Each structure stands twice: as C-alpha cells, then as structure tokens.
Amino acid sequence: MLSKALLFIMEGSRRVGRHLPGPGRRSHEGNVRHFLERTGGRTAPGFIEDQERQGDLRYGAATVRWSGCGPIAAANALYALGRPAFLPDVVRELAGDGAVFLGAGGTSPYAIRDLLVRQGLSVVISTEEAGFDWMLSRGDVFILLFHFDRKKRINLHYVCLTRQGEGFAVHNLDSRSRAAFVRGTFQEMLSAMTGGKGRSVLLMSIADGQ
C-alpha cells in the first residue's frame, strides 16, 4: 500500500512539474561538458557505475549526484539494449518530463518507462514482489526501485540489473565504480544489495520491442 501511495505522489509531481518553469532545464550544454570532462563514471563496457562523480550535472533543481539514479538507471538500460545512452540527453528528457519536485525528489518510474518506450523498447512494470522471481527468470535487463533502508521511507534508489550468467550485475548500486553481482531469489538478491535493510517498490522488465 505504501509503495502505491508513493508512486501516486511521484507521478502526480511529474505531471504538475510539466507546467512549471524548471530550474536547470537549459543546462544541457554544461552537463555535456562536465560529463565528458569527468568521463562520466564509466567503466568498460560502458555502464555508468558511480553516481557520486556526477555532482556537476544539473537535474532540474538538484544534481545528478543527489537525485539522478533514475536517469542513470535509464541510460544503463538503454546501453544494455543497444540504444542511445548519453546521460546528459537522458537527463534533459527526464528533467523536462519526469522529475519529482523539479528533480529534488528523484524521477517518476512512469517517465522512465515512457522514455524507454520511445526508444522502441518493451517495458512491463510490477509492484507485486511475489511475481518478481518469475519476471527475473524471463528477461535480461531490468530496473529496480527500492528503499535502501526500511526505516527511511523516502530513501529510494534505482538500479539497473543485467543478466550475467547465473545472476545479475547491479549497476550504480554504490560508490565502488563497478557493478555489484548478485544471485539467488529476488529476496536474496535484494538482501545482498542492501545488507538486509531494503524493501522493493517496483520492478521494470525491459526488452527489445522490435
């Protein structure tokens, strides 16, 4: 119930934000410069792993370091499926239609879904954790939104999951500048990601829609 209420608030803020002047929406040129100068936190083969290095990139009223995990997860999913994945471009799109509380509150997952669909991808979203193992068994690229700490209700984080053998690489999980690796059931994987403190909000399955 809490997750559904939270998603309702996030999507409502996104829709209101479409009609408000958005600070930072004209910062694309500066974002491109800063991203290229700092190498974008990229490690081979090209996923963005370290959000902490993106502090100079503006995301609406905030920065990518503060609330840019949604754009990073979207860019990583696009990269994984062979679509254009230049982070400043993704930030520009989501800052204009997707930012929660003008970016200070993160990103609406439905805006991320719409961005991915515009790139020709097929997206399925579920908030029912009981079905996550079934979803994970039938795909290779996912975006997960979760509470990093159950006690902190607004401590949300997006990660991109890509299949790696018997488990998944977890991109941009923390500040280690490399992907984490998890395996097992969804609950086992979430526990490994969060030290047993995490709580899921939704899982987004992403596949080539062509």
Residue pairs with C-beta under 8 A, 6 or more apart in sequence:
2 153
3 127
3 200
3 201
3 202
4 127
6 153
6 156
6 201
7 109
7 110
7 127
7 201
7 202
9 100
10 100
10 105
10 106
10 107
10 108
10 109
11 108
11 110
13 99
13 100
13 101
13 105
13 108
14 97
14 98
14 99
14 100
14 108
14 110
14 111
17 60
17 97
17 99
17 100
17 101
17 102
18 96
18 97
20 102
22 60
22 61
22 95
22 96
22 99
22 102
22 103
23 60
23 61
23 102
24 58
24 59
24 60
24 61
24 62
24 95
24 103
25 60
25 92
25 95
25 96
27 58
28 88
28 89
28 91
28 92
30 56
30 58
31 56
31 57
31 58
31 87
31 88
31 91
31 92
32 88
34 56
34 57
35 54
35 57
35 86
35 87
35 88
38 53
38 54
38 56
40 48
40 53
40 54
40 87
41 48
41 49
41 50
41 51
41 52
41 53
41 54
41 177
42 48
42 49
43 49
43 177
43 178
46 79
46 85
47 76
47 79
47 80
47 160
47 162
47 169
47 171
47 172
47 179
48 54
48 72
48 75
48 76
48 87
48 171
48 172
49 171
49 172
49 176
49 177
49 178
49 179
50 172
50 175
50 176
50 177
51 64
51 65
51 68
51 69
51 72
51 172
51 175
52 65
52 175
53 65
53 177
54 63
54 64
54 65
54 68
54 72
54 87
55 63
55 64
55 65
56 63
57 63
57 64
57 65
57 68
57 87
57 88
57 91
58 64
58 91
58 95
59 66
59 67
59 68
59 71
59 91
59 94
59 95
59 99
59 103
60 95
60 99
60 102
60 103
60 104
61 99
61 101
61 102
61 103
61 104
62 68
62 102
62 103
62 104
64 71
64 72
64 87
64 91
66 104
67 100
67 103
67 104
67 105
67 106
67 107
68 91
69 106
69 107
69 157
69 158
69 159
69 172
70 94
70 98
70 106
70 107
70 109
70 111
70 112
70 158
71 87
71 90
71 91
71 94
71 107
72 87
72 158
72 160
72 171
72 172
73 112
73 143
73 158
73 159
73 160
73 171
73 172
74 90
74 94
74 112
74 115
74 116
74 143
75 85
75 86
75 87
75 90
76 85
76 160
76 162
76 171
76 172
77 116
77 121
77 141
77 142
77 143
77 160
77 206
78 84
78 85
78 90
78 116
78 119
78 121
79 85
80 140
80 141
80 160
80 162
81 121
81 141
81 206
81 207
81 208
82 208
83 119
83 120
83 121
84 119
90 115
93 115
94 107
94 111
94 112
94 115
95 103
97 111
97 114
98 107
98 108
98 111
98 112
98 114
98 115
99 105
99 106
99 107
99 108
99 111
100 106
100 107
100 108
106 156
106 158
107 158
109 125
109 143
109 145
109 158
109 202
109 204
110 125
112 143
112 158
112 204
113 123
113 125
113 204
116 123
116 206
117 123
117 209
120 208
120 209
120 210
121 206
121 207
121 208
121 209
122 206
122 207
122 208
122 209
123 204
123 205
123 206
124 135
124 204
124 205
125 202
125 203
125 204
125 205
126 132
126 135
126 202
126 203
126 205
127 201
127 202
129 186
129 200
129 203
132 186
132 200
132 203
133 185
133 186
135 142
135 203
135 205
136 142
136 161
136 168
136 186
136 203
138 205
139 163
139 205
139 206
139 207
140 162
140 163
140 207
141 160
141 161
141 162
141 163
141 205
141 206
141 207
142 160
142 161
142 162
142 168
142 203
142 204
142 205
142 206
143 158
143 159
143 160
143 161
143 203
143 204
143 206
144 158
144 159
144 161
144 200
144 202
144 203
144 204
145 156
145 157
145 158
145 200
145 201
145 202
145 203
145 204
146 156
146 157
146 159
146 190
146 193
146 194
146 198
146 199
146 200
146 201
147 153
147 155
147 156
147 157
147 198
147 199
147 200
147 201
148 155
148 156
148 157
148 194
148 197
148 198
149 155
149 194
149 197
149 198
150 197
150 198
150 199
151 197
156 201
158 172
159 170
159 171
159 172
159 173
159 193
160 170
160 171
160 172
161 168
161 169
161 170
161 171
162 168
162 169
162 171
163 169
164 181
166 183
167 181
167 182
167 183
167 184
167 189
168 181
168 182
168 183
168 189
169 179
169 180
169 181
170 179
170 180
170 181
170 182
170 189
170 193
171 179
173 179
173 180
173 193
174 180
180 192
180 193
182 188
182 189
182 192
182 193
183 189
184 192
186 200
186 203
190 198
190 200
191 198
